[in-house]
Amino acid sequence: MIYKKLLVQIIVRIIGIVLLSFLFGWLLWESNYPNLSIVVFILICWQVVKLIYFLNSTNRLLSQFFLSVKNEDSTLKIPKVFEGRSFNELRVSMQNVNQIIKDLRLKFQQKEIFSDAIIENAAVGILTITSSGKVECINRKGRELLGVHHLVNIKALLKSDSNLVFLFQQIKSGESRIVETQISQTKMHLLVNCSALILAEETYQLLSFTDIKNQLDAKELESWQSLINVLTHEIMNSVSPLTCLSENLEKSYKEINSGTLISEKLLTKTKTGLRVIKEQGEGLMHFVETYRELSRIPKPQIKDVAVKHLFEHVKSLFCLDENVNIHYQFIIEGEDLLIAIDEQLIVQVMVNLIKNAQFAIFEKGIIQIKAESNEDGFVIISIEDNGSGIKSEDMQSVFIPFFTTKENGSGIGLSIARSIMRLHNGNINLESFYGEGTRVLISFRERIQELSKEKMLV
């Protein structure tokens, strides 16, 4: 509508100029109206000037409007020179557009203030850095944890803790790590999580971190209490019969008068007692050796291993299994899955989990070993059986050392498995329904095939 009205005005003005030009030419041709010719010429010049001014006025108005938008000036006012009837609709439309832009900018500013307030008052430290280490954003909690009032580059933390700076530089998107540090005489265990952001072709690392020392201390104390309870139970079970038997033998020998021969019955009783003491001592030594095994897990020798190769290794260990009641299923969803592990340690974990599944199966059993990757970049290996499952009251104790439901079990298999997975920065989770079966999930961060090949070539 505005465009049509402006176009009509321009066309009318041009037609007027053309008609006056024809009239001026006719007057010159007749040469009988010199005064009138001068008047017509002046009118033509006036119309041309008015047309130029009209066009320039429109351009100036639009230029002023776009300039105000560019400079984020929402206080645009149309000068009086543009308040004529010709510009009314254009002026109103521009003011409406300007008001919409003003409202949108105000909403954006409010959201920005709201987001900044959330970040600044978050209960965890938040730090955004570029690939060069330049700090783009750090909140109040982050400054408090790092012991700084202002931070321009993370290299400024080298004097406080170089290991922390190295972690900030090396941690990858999606990873979570725990680092022990001491800043301003305060010891902390920082849990650091990393996410990657790409804005305007620049890659940023969004780091969130918090001190979990108190939680770790509480969890460690709880673990020690559980372990002490189990150790006390096992040791008391072994020592109590020894004490009782020793007291009985001592009492029997005290009742013998000096010079009296020891009876055959007492000798037999003594031999039996010594045999029991020996067996209990051997059991106690076995228990101590088992405990030492739990604490002697070797440091992993990490290298890239194809999941297909890992499955073939594990499968070869069970190919001669004569248990006809169990059917094994090895499934890999994606032939190129690659993980960074110590193959021997992870094979040990998988074999232990498969043996646990065997123990829970009675007849027509199925053990499914499956590998797949998820959207978060993790490879999940699941070992699932249709056995007896685990009672709900035992679920919280299965990872506690020496807890076992097997008659001759050591109770350290799952504890070792969890320790090995932690050494791999992986996770192990257990799901079970009593009477239906059990599924154990172990997860690793997936390696990218191309990157791994480059690393191997280097």
MARGU-197646 format. One line per 2 residues: their letters; for each residue x negated, y, z negated of N, C-alpha, C. Coordinates in steps of 0.001 Angstrom, whole numbers, plus 500000, padded with zeros to 6 digits. Layout:
N
a	X,Y,Z,X,Y,Z,X,Y,Z; ...
//
This chain:
458
mi	499170,498796,500000,500000,500000,500000,499136,501253,500000; 498120,501273,499097,497219,502431,499017,496460,502589,500323
yk	495982,501472,500869,495217,501503,502108,496074,502048,503249; 497348,501624,503321,498253,502080,504397,498483,503574,504312
kl	498695,504090,503091,498947,505532,502935,497724,506348,503329; 496542,505896,502920,495322,506594,503312,495135,506552,504818
lv	495427,505402,505434,495286,505250,506880,496258,506176,507612; 497508,506275,507124,498505,507160,507745,498036,508605,507700
qi	497495,508998,506531,497020,510378,506400,495877,510665,507356; 494975,509720,507499,493843,509916,508417,494344,510020,509857
iv	495287,509118,510229,495818,509126,511604,496553,510433,511893; 497362,510908,510926,498102,512170,511118,497139,513324,511318
ri	496075,513355,510506,495099,514439,510637,494379,514381,511982; 494053,513167,512415,493363,513038,513716,494294,513458,514850
ig	495563,513021,514766,496536,513415,515803,496674,514927,515837; 496752,515555,514643,496842,517025,514588,495657,517686,515245
iv	494452,517156,514982,493248,517727,515591,493278,517549,517103; 493722,516352,517560,493786,516101,519011,494778,517061,519690
ll	495970,517231,519104,496986,518126,519696,496496,519570,519740; 495869,520005,518633,495325,521377,518624,494220,521530,519661
sf	493449,520449,519879,492383,520518,520892,492974,520664,522291; 494059,519895,522554,494723,520037,523852,495286,521453,524030
lf	495894,521969,522946,496456,523333,523008,495350,524351,523235; 494219,524166,522555,493102,525090,522726,492578,525040,524154
gw	492519,523861,524739,492057,523731,526121,493025,524407,527105; 494319,524231,526841,495309,524855,527757,495224,526373,527691
ll	495055,526884,526446,494948,528345,526295,493726,528881,527000; 492612,528140,526916,491421,528578,527637,491650,528545,529145
we	492395,527566,529607,492667,527436,531037,493515,528602,531545; 494537,528978,530768,495410,530082,531158,494711,531416,530998
sn	493834,531523,530019,493048,532733,529707,493888,533997,529552; 495145,533816,529194,496024,534972,528955,496287,535181,527470
yp	495793,534271,526649,496074,534357,525198,494764,534273,524407; 493929,535214,524514,492626,535145,523834,492760,535114,522302
nl	493650,535939,521776,493808,535969,520307,494355,534645,519776; 495329,534105,520512,495907,532832,520112,494872,531707,520204
si	493995,531785,521198,492942,530770,521350,492010,530767,520140; 491700,531972,519637,490826,532073,518463,491503,531450,517240
vv	492809,531746,517092,493554,531180,515954,493595,529650,516021; 493854,529124,517242,493908,527663,517394,492544,527035,517105
fi	491462,527687,517541,490111,527186,517296,489821,527124,515786; 490257,528209,515114,490053,528235,513660,490830,527105,512995
li	492061,526835,513472,492868,525737,512922,492199,524391,513151; 491605,524227,514355,490914,522962,514641,489757,522764,513670
cw	488945,523809,513485,487803,523720,512562,488281,523429,511146; 489381,524080,510764,489898,523878,509400,490363,522424,509208
qv	491040,521858,510232,491507,520476,510146,490342,519475,510100; 489297,519770,510866,488114,518901,510859,487458,518915,509489
vk	487310,520133,508920,486719,520255,507586,487572,519517,506552; 488912,519677,506680,489816,518997,505745,489703,517471,505867
li	489575,516962,507110,489444,515527,507316,488139,514999,506699; 487049,515738,506939,485757,515333,506371,485823,515353,504843
yf	486419,516407,504308,486532,516532,502860,487391,515396,502284; 488476,515067,503025,489365,513989,502576,488614,512660,502528
ln	487863,512362,503593,487100,511117,503639,486015,511091,502552; 485320,512207,502401,484279,512278,501380,484863,512199,499978
st	486074,512748,499799,486713,512685,498481,487020,511246,498099; 487516,510490,499046,487804,509078,498794,486527,508321,498464
nr	485488,508594,499262,484205,507910,499003,483633,508294,497644; 483733,509615,497328,483204,510064,496038,483963,509425,494882
ll	485274,509305,495044,486096,508710,493993,485732,507240,493790; 485615,506492,494888,485250,505083,494791,483825,504914,494256
sq	482910,505788,494732,481528,505718,494262,481449,505990,492764; 482209,506978,492301,482219,507296,490866,482781,506130,490056
ff	483802,505479,490606,484414,504353,489905,483422,503186,489781; 482791,502813,490898,481856,501678,490860,480607,501999,490038
ls	480213,503276,490030,479076,503678,489222,479389,503538,487733; 480614,503892,487357,481016,503767,485955,481084,502285,485540
vk	481542,501434,486485,481579,499994,486193,480161,499458,486040; 479254,499890,486914,477872,499446,486858,477200,499857,485551
ne	477498,501074,485096,476894,501592,483864,477683,501208,482614; 478684,500325,482813,479531,499859,481700,480190,501030,480976
ds	480577,502033,481759,481268,503201,481203,482769,502985,481360; 483442,502717,480243,484878,502448,480288,485719,503694,480025
tl	485065,504858,479990,485792,506119,479706,485999,506917,480983; 486161,506248,482106,486320,506924,483392,487577,507797,483407
ki	487395,509045,483817,488519,509963,483986,488474,510531,485396; 489637,510537,486053,489714,511024,487427,489740,512553,487408
pk	488813,513235,488084,488817,514705,488106,490108,515250,488708; 490413,516509,488379,491661,517123,488842,491715,517235,490351
vf	490538,517308,490954,490524,517439,492404,491105,516212,493083; 491146,515065,492355,491677,513824,492911,493090,513539,492421
eg	493747,514506,491828,495060,514254,491271,496192,514660,492209; 495856,514843,493478,496890,515184,494449,497759,513993,494772
rs	498808,514277,495516,499745,513216,495860,499073,512099,496661; 498056,512448,497426,497387,511452,498270,496644,510406,497457
fn	496183,510811,496282,495340,509906,495476,496051,509296,494278; 497346,509582,494124,498045,509127,492914,497960,507613,492725
el	498355,506869,493777,498368,505409,493646,496963,504849,493503; 496012,505418,494261,494632,504971,494151,494097,505249,492749
rv	494402,506434,492239,493934,506796,490899,494528,505879,489843; 495831,505577,489938,496490,504695,488967,495909,503281,489031
sm	495707,502781,490239,495151,501435,490399,493739,501347,489822; 492948,502374,490085,491582,502376,489568,491579,502444,488048
qn	492470,503219,487489,492561,503307,486029,493023,501978,485431; 493931,501269,486112,494370,499947,485633,493229,498937,485664
vn	492493,498947,486786,491344,498052,486889,490313,498379,485815; 490095,499671,485603,489134,500094,484585,489564,499649,483191
qi	490869,499686,482924,491377,499253,481624,491209,497738,481450; 491443,496983,482543,491255,495527,482485,489800,495203,482186
ik	488875,495888,482882,487439,495670,482648,487082,496037,481216; 487654,497130,480735,487406,497579,479353,487875,496521,478354
dl	489082,495963,478584,489616,494940,477671,488756,493669,477701; 488357,493255,478922,487517,492063,479033,486173,492266,478346
rl	485587,493461,478547,484303,493744,477903,484444,493756,476389; 485567,494287,475898,485808,494332,474455,485953,492914,473897
kf	486706,492050,474620,486854,490662,474171,485515,489940,474170; 484718,490197,475208,483399,489573,475278,482524,490024,474114
qq	482557,491325,473816,481760,491840,472699,482218,491248,471376; 483537,491099,471217,484058,490508,469981,483604,489052,469842
ke	483675,488296,470955,483217,486901,470914,481718,486829,470641; 480959,487763,471230,479514,487782,471011,479187,488081,469548
if	479907,489040,468972,479708,489367,467555,480084,488174,466681; 481194,487515,467040,481657,486347,466285,480630,485217,466358
sd	480112,484960,467574,479112,483900,467748,477824,484230,466995; 477406,485497,467083,476195,485908,466364,476367,485742,464859
ai	477569,486062,464363,477828,485921,462925,477778,484454,462503; 478345,483564,463344,478320,482126,463036,476881,481622,463012
ie	476094,482000,464037,474701,481548,464108,473895,482096,462937; 474073,483387,462643,473288,484020,461583,473592,483425,460215
na	474849,483017,459995,475253,482515,458679,475366,480997,458625; 474853,480318,459660,474904,478853,459673,474058,478295,458532
av	474468,477128,458033,473766,476510,456901,472492,475795,457331; 472233,475724,458641,471010,475104,459155,470221,476150,459923
gi	468924,475936,460021,468095,476838,460799,468316,476629,462287; 468415,477725,463038,468610,477657,464488,467523,478500,465145
lt	466826,477888,466101,465710,478543,466775,465795,478257,468263; 465738,479324,469066,465754,479181,470525,464434,479696,471066
it	463727,478837,471818,462428,479218,472351,462357,478901,473838; 461468,479615,474531,461213,479354,475942,460104,478320,476068
ss	459809,477938,477311,458758,476940,477537,457389,477450,477110; 457216,478779,477048,455932,479351,476624,455846,479539,475117
gk	456938,479239,474410,456933,479379,472953,457517,480688,472459; 457955,481551,473365,458549,482822,472958,459887,482576,472262
ve	460078,483238,471142,461300,483065,470354,462362,484043,470842; 463472,483509,471312,464583,484339,471772,465593,484589,470660
ci	465705,483646,469741,466710,483776,468678,466291,482927,467487; 466433,483483,466300,466223,482724,465069,467156,483304,464010
nr	467875,482447,463313,468871,482939,462354,468272,483079,460958; 469093,483531,460030,468631,483813,458668,468080,482557,457992
kg	468814,481424,458107,468373,480182,457477,467058,479703,458087; 466910,479891,459402,465669,479513,460064,464484,480313,459552
re	464670,481625,459399,463594,482472,458857,463265,482068,457417; 464312,481710,456667,464099,481308,455269,463310,480005,455182
ll	463673,479008,456016,462980,477720,455979,461536,477839,456461; 461305,478694,457468,459961,478846,458025,459136,479878,457272
gv	459744,480565,456310,459011,481521,455483,458544,482754,456221; 459369,483254,457173,459003,484450,457938,460155,485447,457907
hh	459811,486720,458082,460825,487767,458190,461141,488079,459649; 460160,487815,460506,460324,488088,461925,459417,487130,462682
lv	459881,486611,463800,459110,485632,464568,459250,485931,466049; 458115,486197,466699,458102,486506,468136,457725,485288,468958
ni	456766,484496,468446,456300,483295,469135,456007,482220,468096; 456338,480978,468427,456153,479913,467437,454680,479674,467123
ka	453774,480191,467974,452348,480046,467687,451953,480802,466427; 452809,481741,466015,452536,482478,464774,452640,481567,463556
ll	453240,480379,463727,453378,479432,462615,452172,478514,462474; 451185,478649,463379,450023,477774,463342,449283,477862,462014
ks	449252,479056,461420,448561,479216,460140,449290,478487,459024; 450618,478390,459142,451403,477723,458100,451368,476215,458250
ds	451667,475724,459463,451703,474273,459685,451596,474008,461182; 450419,473582,461623,450203,473324,463050,451007,472116,463519
nl	451235,471136,462614,452013,469954,462990,453452,470326,463344; 453998,471285,462623,455366,471729,462893,455450,472403,464252
vf	454453,473232,464569,454419,473889,465883,454303,472842,466987; 453450,471841,466774,453281,470772,467758,454596,470038,467974
lf	455332,469777,466891,456629,469100,467004,457612,469940,467803; 457677,471244,467509,458583,472132,468242,458269,472138,469730
qq	456986,472010,470076,456582,472043,471486,456802,470715,472194; 456699,469612,471457,456733,468285,472075,458095,467596,472022
ik	458957,467981,471091,460237,467302,470959,461055,467479,472233; 461774,466429,472619,462548,466448,473858,464037,466581,473562
sg	464757,467015,474581,466200,467213,474425,466886,465907,474036; 467751,465996,473019,468469,464820,472544,467761,464069,471442
es	466512,464438,471148,465753,463744,470108,466020,464343,468727; 465834,463516,467723,465880,463941,466321,464639,463402,465630
ri	463942,464283,464918,462731,463866,464229,462698,464457,462825; 461993,463748,461953,461787,464226,460585,460308,464530,460417
ve	460003,465731,459949,458617,466139,459749,458451,466641,458322; 457353,466233,457702,457047,466696,456349,456149,467925,456463
tq	456517,468993,455804,455763,470239,455897,455757,470948,454549; 454839,471875,454419,454767,472692,453204,454583,474138,453627
is	455561,474973,453302,455544,476386,453656,455815,477192,452390; 454940,478158,452134,455061,479008,450945,455134,478165,449674
qt	454223,477185,449576,454105,476327,448390,455327,475435,448164; 456187,475325,449165,457383,474496,449041,457289,473315,450001
km	457360,472103,449447,457348,470908,450287,458745,470617,450806; 458827,470313,452097,460120,470058,452725,460006,468871,453681
hl	461136,468211,453882,461300,467225,454948,462344,467800,455907; 461863,468305,457040,462766,468948,457993,463288,467928,459001
lv	464608,467880,459132,465245,467103,460189,465459,468037,461365; 464779,467770,462480,464798,468660,463645,465555,467988,464789
nc	466549,468705,465334,467297,468237,466505,467053,469205,467655; 467004,468678,468872,466672,469509,470035,467716,469338,471144
sa	468068,470467,471756,468923,470468,472951,468298,471410,473970; 468509,471121,475260,467949,471947,476331,469034,472808,476956
li	468689,474069,477244,469602,474993,477903,468892,475589,479113; 469623,475746,480220,469071,476380,481411,469932,477592,481742
la	469340,478786,481634,470027,480036,481908,469159,480867,482840; 469762,481270,483987,469052,482112,484959,467685,481509,485320
ee	467684,480200,485615,466496,479463,486040,465412,479398,484963; 465732,479767,483741,464802,479669,482615,465281,478568,481680
ty	464359,477686,481283,464699,476581,480392,464413,476980,478947; 465414,476787,478101,465280,477109,476686,465449,475837,475859
ql	464776,475802,474731,464965,474736,473757,465753,475281,472571; 466875,474646,472284,467671,475018,471120,467354,474025,470010
ls	466664,474507,468990,466234,473664,467879,467062,473975,466646; 467625,472962,466047,468308,473118,464759,467567,472264,463741
ft	467341,472812,462557,466560,472086,461553,467066,472438,460158; 466934,471461,459271,467372,471645,457890,466519,470786,456972
di	466390,471210,455737,465587,470486,454750,466437,469379,454125; 466017,468134,454322,466772,466994,453776,465983,466289,452677
kn	465024,467005,452076,464193,466387,451045,465034,465849,449890; 466004,466646,449424,466831,466190,448299,467631,464949,448666
ql	468187,464939,449893,468957,463770,450325,468064,462544,450460; 466838,462754,450986,465919,461622,451117,465495,461098,449759
da	465240,462025,448832,464859,461600,447487,465967,460791,446829; 467218,461278,447002,468351,460555,446414,468510,459183,447050
ke	468345,459136,448407,468471,457856,449104,467335,456924,448729; 466117,457490,448587,464973,456659,448195,465181,456094,446794
le	465684,456933,445884,465941,456465,444523,466987,455353,444521; 468025,455549,445345,469070,454525,445446,468502,453224,446010
sw	467616,453352,447010,467005,452153,447609,466111,451439,446595; 465334,452222,445861,464476,451622,444841,465294,450913,443771
qs	466396,451550,443362,467252,450918,442350,467829,449596,442858; 468265,449604,444123,468794,448365,444707,467716,447302,444793
li	466503,447737,445232,465405,446783,445357,464990,446236,443988; 464927,447121,442988,464561,446691,441637,465584,445699,441081
nv	466866,445974,441355,467907,445045,440897,467729,443661,441519; 467428,443664,442837,467231,442383,443517,465979,441691,442998
lt	464876,442444,442850,463634,441856,442340,463827,441313,440930; 464506,442094,440094,464762,441645,438722,465559,440357,438715
he	466595,440314,439563,467439,439119,439648,466629,437910,440080; 465816,438061,441140,465046,436938,441668,463986,436481,440670
im	463285,437463,440075,462219,437103,439129,462797,436454,437877; 463893,437000,437374,464514,436423,436179,465017,435010,436448
ns	465562,434797,437645,466030,433447,437993,464876,432441,438009; 463674,432932,438366,462521,432034,438415,461851,431886,437050
vs	461799,432975,436288,461064,432967,435019,461873,432355,433879; 463195,432580,433875,464027,432078,432764,463904,430579,432562
pl	463991,429746,433615,463813,428292,433396,462427,427959,432858; 461395,428709,433310,460040,428448,432819,459948,428712,431318
tc	460532,429819,430879,460499,430178,429460,461233,429146,428624; 462422,428779,429103,463233,427800,428370,462523,426453,428278
ls	461943,426003,429396,461265,424714,429440,460017,424728,428551; 459279,425829,428598,458075,425946,427761,458424,425893,426281
en	459506,426578,425916,459931,426562,424511,460320,425155,424058; 461019,424424,424918,461430,423045,424561,460220,422123,424387
le	459248,422248,425329,458048,421412,425219,457252,421750,423963; 457135,423069,423702,456404,423497,422510,457068,422960,421242
ks	458394,423017,421206,459144,422522,420039,458933,421016,419868; 458929,420286,420988,458748,418830,420925,457385,418482,420357
yk	456346,419194,420772,454997,418881,420289,454794,419319,418842; 455513,420374,418397,455403,420809,417010,455996,419781,416041
ei	456976,419025,416547,457645,418035,415697,456801,416781,415476; 455687,416626,416235,454822,415461,416092,453879,415669,414921
ns	453855,414690,414030,452947,414756,412882,451524,414486,413334; 450582,415064,412584,449169,414866,412929,448798,413391,412790
gt	448082,412864,413763,447674,411461,413739,448694,410546,414373; 449839,411058,414747,450880,410225,415356,450672,410200,416867
li	450812,409054,417478,450675,408940,418926,451859,409567,419648; 451552,410145,420820,452609,410746,421638,453397,409648,422308
se	454683,409732,422223,455550,408688,422786,455599,408790,424307; 455959,407638,424892,456093,407584,426350,457180,408536,426832
kl	458250,408659,426038,459366,409541,426393,458910,410992,426469; 458061,411395,425517,457577,412776,425509,456629,413034,426657
lt	455811,412012,426968,454911,412167,428114,455699,412355,429418; 456746,411541,429561,457584,411658,430762,458240,413038,430822
kt	458712,413474,429664,459347,414796,429574,458346,415899,429912; 457105,415706,429439,456069,416702,429717,455739,416755,431206
kt	455596,415584,431831,455307,415532,433272,456420,416206,434080; 457654,415878,433683,458802,416478,434389,458783,418003,434224
gl	458507,418449,433012,458466,419890,432762,457381,420582,433548; 456196,419955,433602,455090,420556,434360,455408,420616,435857
rv	456113,419543,436358,456494,419553,437772,457470,420696,438065; 458418,420874,437146,459392,421967,437321,458693,423320,437275
ik	457718,423457,436311,456968,424711,436215,456207,424983,437509; 455618,423918,438081,454881,424059,439330,455821,424502,440465
eq	456977,423858,440570,457929,424195,441641,458432,425626,441499; 458749,426023,440267,459217,427391,440052,458107,428405,440346
ge	456867,428042,439978,455733,428925,440273,455517,429079,441768; 455624,427946,442498,455492,428013,443956,456598,428862,444576
gl	457820,428710,444014,458927,429529,444506,458684,431000,444255; 458124,431319,443082,457827,432711,442762,456722,433255,443657
mh	455697,432433,443933,454630,432840,444845,455169,433067,446255; 456092,432210,446682,456713,432380,447991,457499,433691,448054
fv	458159,433991,446958,458920,435239,446881,457988,436446,447007; 456858,436406,446301,455887,437509,446361,455311,437631,447761
et	455021,436496,448402,454472,436522,449752,455486,437093,450745; 456746,436757,450524,457808,437305,451364,457886,438818,451212
yr	457752,439287,449983,457770,440731,449726,456584,441413,450416; 455420,440780,450391,454254,441350,451064,454478,441415,452574
el	455149,440412,453112,455455,440401,454549,456335,441586,454928; 457258,441914,454026,458159,443033,454269,457407,444350,454351
sr	456314,444460,453606,455577,445723,453535,454369,445769,454474; 454185,444727,455298,453009,444668,456168,453403,444686,457642
ip	454371,445475,458009,454762,445568,459420,453684,446354,460168; 453101,445798,461231,452028,446503,461952,452545,447736,462692
kp	451629,448663,462952,451985,449860,463707,452285,449466,465159; 453409,449924,465713,453794,449521,467075,452791,450003,468121
qi	452510,449143,469077,451701,449498,470244,452673,449775,471391; 453045,451032,471533,454132,451411,472445,453658,451394,473902
kd	454478,450800,474748,454271,450877,476193,455623,450706,476883; 455674,451089,478158,456930,450987,478912,457201,449528,479283
va	458405,449074,478936,458791,447689,479211,460164,447680,479892; 460286,446946,480980,461579,446791,481643,462475,445894,480801
vk	463724,446287,480652,464663,445492,479857,464836,444100,480462; 464778,444022,481775,464904,442722,482446,463777,441789,482000
hl	462556,442310,481934,461416,441509,481481,461585,441114,480016; 462070,442028,479196,462289,441745,477771,463299,440616,477600
fe	464379,440661,478370,465407,439620,478286,464859,438264,478738; 464026,438273,479772,463435,437017,480237,462537,436424,479152
hv	461811,437283,478458,460946,436824,477364,461775,436160,476262; 462842,436849,475835,463696,436315,474773,464402,435049,475240
ks	464876,435051,476475,465603,433896,477012,464729,432658,477042; 463432,432841,477353,462515,431685,477418,462341,431027,476053
lf	462553,431790,474979,462399,431229,473632,463579,430362,473226; 464702,430495,473940,465898,429729,473584,466340,428780,474689
cl	465533,428677,475762,465948,427830,476886,465944,426346,476518; 465145,425958,475513,465082,424549,475106,465954,424264,473896
de	466815,425203,473546,467702,425007,472394,468665,423856,472688; 468645,422849,471838,469468,421648,472065,470850,421754,471444
nv	471191,422897,470904,472503,423079,470284,473546,423268,471389; 474273,422180,471686,475237,422217,472789,476481,423015,472427
ni	476631,423387,471165,477815,424130,470733,477688,425641,471009; 476523,426059,471473,476298,427495,471686,475997,427763,473152
hy	476696,428746,473706,476457,429181,475082,475895,430600,475039; 474746,430818,475717,474086,432118,475706,474435,432890,476980
qf	474718,434186,476819,475011,435056,477959,474058,436252,477906; 473234,436414,478932,472330,437559,479038,472847,438474,480148
ii	473225,439696,479800,473843,440632,480753,473073,441949,480723; 472716,442431,481920,472050,443736,482043,472848,444583,483021
eg	473355,445712,482562,474075,446639,483434,473097,447716,483902; 472465,447467,485024,471444,448367,485555,470090,447675,485521
ed	469604,447267,486693,468384,446474,486759,467127,447285,486450; 467197,448618,486534,465997,449447,486382,465877,450061,484992
ll	466553,449509,483998,466470,450054,482652,465058,449882,482101; 464537,450953,481504,463173,450960,481018,463139,451583,479631
ia	462403,450975,478696,462300,451502,477339,460839,451462,476887; 460487,452384,475975,459128,452448,475432,459120,451742,474082
id	458514,450540,474031,458567,449722,472812,457272,448935,472640; 457130,448342,471449,456156,447274,471226,456904,445966,471497
eq	456588,445328,472600,457375,444175,473049,457432,443065,472003; 456306,442754,471374,456274,441654,470414,457172,441931,469211
li	457143,443176,468719,457971,443515,467556,459459,443472,467896; 459826,443978,469071,461240,443991,469447,461730,442577,469755
vq	460868,441754,470329,461234,440340,470525,461486,439692,469165; 460652,440026,468190,460847,439494,466832,462208,439917,466273
vm	462582,441176,466503,463886,441669,466040,465012,440897,466706; 464948,440765,468042,466023,440108,468779,466145,438632,468419
vn	465006,437966,468258,465037,436549,467879,465679,436373,466516; 465343,437258,465587,465927,437183,464246,467442,437389,464289
li	467887,438362,465110,469321,438632,465216,470053,437466,465879; 469426,436855,466889,470046,435702,467563,470132,434514,466609
kn	469096,434296,465801,469137,433199,464822,470215,433429,463776; 470409,434693,463372,471513,435002,462453,472853,434651,463088
aq	472981,434956,464398,474220,434623,465103,474414,433107,465168; 473311,432372,465400,473402,430905,465426,473909,430361,464097
fa	473420,430927,463011,473808,430462,461681,475292,430657,461423; 475884,431710,462052,477293,432032,461800,478248,431242,462683
if	477707,430487,463667,478553,429760,464623,478655,428290,464230; 479870,427752,464342,480103,426344,463992,480299,425483,465239
ek	481203,425844,466117,481433,425074,467338,481995,425998,468416; 481709,425589,469680,482135,426367,470846,481753,427840,470688
gi	480512,428040,470309,480039,429398,470064,479516,430079,471310; 479643,431399,471336,479117,432219,472422,478279,433334,471806
iq	477053,433450,472271,476189,434565,471863,475896,435383,473119; 476350,436614,473106,476175,437494,474271,475118,438543,473952
ik	474085,438589,474781,473033,439600,474660,473177,440529,475860; 473502,441787,475605,473857,442704,476685,473083,444012,476543
ae	472653,444571,477687,471942,445857,477705,472645,446810,478658; 472781,448058,478229,473396,449089,479061,472907,450446,478587
sn	473055,451448,479438,472679,452810,479063,473941,453647,478910; 473876,454637,478009,475031,455505,477822,474749,456897,478366
ed	475741,457782,478260,475621,459124,478824,474612,459983,478077; 474263,459608,476849,473324,460396,476051,471871,460023,476314
gf	471630,459115,477264,470265,458758,477607,469659,457682,476726; 470501,456846,476111,470010,455760,475266,470321,454416,475905
vi	469406,453474,475719,469643,452078,476122,470143,451330,474889; 471318,450726,475008,471925,449994,473904,471831,448501,474202
is	471188,447762,473302,471137,446297,473398,472030,445745,472294; 473040,444986,472698,473976,444418,471728,473834,442901,471697
ie	473909,442347,470486,473892,440890,470289,475170,440533,469547; 476072,439854,470251,477424,439627,469727,477725,438129,469687
dn	478368,437701,468606,478754,436298,468487,480218,436196,468072; 480772,435020,468234,482154,434771,467818,482183,433851,466603
gs	481207,434073,465708,481089,433214,464532,481983,433638,463394; 481538,433341,462181,482378,433538,460992,482470,434982,460548
gi	481530,435831,461002,481565,437223,460583,481022,437421,459181; 481061,438650,458709,480543,438995,457384,481663,439583,456547
ks	481729,439200,455300,482753,439735,454396,482554,441233,454199; 483647,441932,454047,483580,443393,453926,482763,443822,452717
ed	482842,443053,451626,482095,443435,450412,480593,443218,450569; 480173,442436,451595,478742,442202,451823,478143,443148,452858
mq	478996,443896,453561,478513,444731,454661,477505,445778,454198; 477730,446367,453008,476840,447421,452529,475503,446886,452022
sv	475384,445581,451893,474170,445000,451302,473293,444271,452304; 473742,444158,453554,473026,443290,454491,471620,443798,454812
fi	471374,445116,454685,470048,445653,454997,469175,445782,453750; 469693,445420,452590,468904,445477,451358,467958,444275,451325
pf	466662,444517,451073,465703,443393,451040,466121,442295,450062; 465969,441051,450500,466205,439832,449716,467691,439519,449514
ft	468575,440328,450098,469991,439956,450050,470264,438977,451185; 470859,437852,450875,471139,436843,451894,472382,436045,451525
tk	473066,435573,452561,474215,434682,452367,473866,433255,452791; 472620,433073,453267,472165,431744,453654,471650,430999,452421
en	471781,429693,452469,471349,428875,451326,469844,428960,451116; 469078,428935,452202,467619,428988,452097,467049,430239,452768
gs	467851,431267,452877,467404,432485,453538,466507,433328,452655; 465603,434112,453310,464697,434989,452556,465333,436345,452273
gi	466258,436758,453122,466933,438032,452902,466136,439245,453339; 465112,439039,454189,464320,440187,454631,464409,440419,456141
gl	465109,439530,456852,465171,439627,458312,465729,440957,458792; 466901,441337,458302,467517,442587,458732,466754,443794,458203
si	466149,443668,457026,465344,444764,456486,464142,445038,457372; 463469,443960,457807,462336,444112,458718,462798,444684,460056
ar	463946,444196,460543,464484,444681,461816,464744,446187,461753; 465326,446656,460659,465593,448090,460531,464293,448884,460444
si	463298,448361,459718,462004,449052,459622,461329,449152,460983; 461390,448066,461776,460788,448079,463112,461500,449082,464011
mr	462829,449147,463934,463583,450093,464754,463264,451535,464360; 463062,451780,463093,462694,453137,462659,461324,453523,463191
lh	460394,452561,463235,459077,452833,463800,459156,453161,465288; 460237,452733,465948,460456,453022,467375,461350,454241,467580
ng	461668,454959,466499,462620,456078,466571,463961,455626,467155; 464305,454380,466873,465581,453832,467345,466545,453626,466193
ni	467673,453030,466501,468706,452784,465493,469174,451332,465566; 469664,450840,464438,470290,449529,464396,471581,449651,463599
nl	472668,449178,464186,473979,449233,463544,474646,447874,463634; 475475,447601,462650,476123,446283,462572,477629,446458,462439
es	478367,445717,463257,479827,445704,463195,480281,444260,463010; 481167,444035,462077,481594,442658,461826,483003,442629,461248
fy	483752,441618,461667,485084,441350,461118,485100,439893,460664; 485365,439718,459409,485294,438369,458820,486262,437417,459528
ge	485718,436309,459994,486514,435316,460694,486586,435538,462185; 486048,436665,462687,486127,436967,464126,484759,437014,464800
gt	483763,437505,464112,482441,437583,464713,481703,438847,464310; 480470,438952,464820,479592,440062,464463,478919,440606,465716
rv	478708,441907,465727,477956,442533,466818,476917,443475,466223; 475662,443290,466631,474570,444153,466185,474109,444979,467378
li	473977,446296,467176,473566,447215,468239,472209,447808,467892; 471256,447676,468802,469975,448350,468644,469817,449305,469831
sf	469399,450521,469555,469372,451546,470616,467996,452195,470703; 467595,452463,471936,466324,453111,472236,466591,454231,473231
re	465725,455251,473223,465833,456281,474255,465322,455722,475574; 466113,455930,476618,465765,455385,477930,464609,456151,478543
ri	463713,455416,479181,462616,456025,479914,463021,456174,481370; 462579,457288,482016,462858,457498,483435,461815,456758,484258
qe	462296,455942,485183,461410,455049,485936,460281,455800,486626; 460613,456913,487323,459609,457637,488087,458538,458226,487190
ls	458976,458856,486057,458031,459466,485147,457107,458426,484542; 457675,457264,484224,456879,456216,483604,455815,455702,484574
ke	456173,455568,485845,455224,455098,486836,454066,456077,486964; 454381,457396,486957,453341,458400,487039,452398,458288,485842
km	452993,458086,484671,452190,457967,483450,451268,456753,483533; 451786,455640,484077,450976,454429,484180,449809,454648,485157
lv	450069,455374,486275,449030,455623,487256,447932,456504,486685; 448348,457501,485879,447373,458385,485250,446487,457606,484294
//
